[in-house]
Amino acid sequence: MAHNLKNGTAFEGQKMKFLRLSMMAAVALLAFIEPAKADYGVWTDAKTGLTISFPDTWKQVNNELPTDVITFSVPSGDAEATCKISSEEDKRFLIYPTKYRADIRDKNFAMNFWEKYATHYDAVKMIRYADNAGLGQGFSSMALVSFLTPMTSPEASDSVDRGGIMAVTNYGDKVYVANCSVSLPFYGYYHVQFMDFFKSISFKKYYHELAVGDYRNFLNTMGTIDVPFPNAVSRSTY
């Protein structure tokens, strides 16, 4: 019995030694394994000052329109996912104080904007709409839509159903539109990537965050300055 106990004790000791060695080997192996990390690129447009970040697996491709700032092909196989940003000059609202920027969005870049923008596509269906969104530092509205791509020729039948998320904002003297789309059945797989792309967008600073003001009364004397020139009127507005 003592012999059996001795053998049993030896066996348990060998078992514990094996377990310790196994754990040490596992820890050593984990030390050399790093979690997968996605590499991102950062791009700044020299003309507008717009900055974005994007996965390094995205491929920059040629823009289709003169208003396009940058266009990406997103890895997706036959689903053909794409993202792009376009920009157009619009100085209509520069006269307004910054506190009216949300009102400018509500009156000019809400559903009325998307109804006009939708004319670029065929068979557009508005799936979701939000008018309290943000894009970069701007007040934005967003639309989730489905549409048909144009046929490559009158005789072709190769139009494709696509789903897209789009956002518009007026910031400074420009209107920016961010647009990502993919073959409709695959939209759910790419929605998070599209939204991450939108969230990465940043504009060159135009408004000061502490700016206050109202309409300027150009008929009212707001102060005085001394103009040391002959026959000049010293009292003026500034």
Buried (B, 14 or more C-beta within 10 A) or exposed (E): EEEEEEEEEEEEEEEEEEEEEEEEEEEEEEEEEEEEEEEBEEBEBEEBBBBBBBBEEBEEEEBEEEBBBBBBBBEBEEBBBBBBBBBEEBEEBEEBEBEBBEEBBBEBBBEEBBEEBBEEBEEBEEEEBEBEBBBBBBBBBBBBBBBBBEEEEEEEEEBBBBBBBBBBBBBBBBBBBBBBBBBBEBBEEBBEBBBEBBEBBBBBEBBEEEEEEEEEEEEEEEEEEEEEEEEEEEEEEE
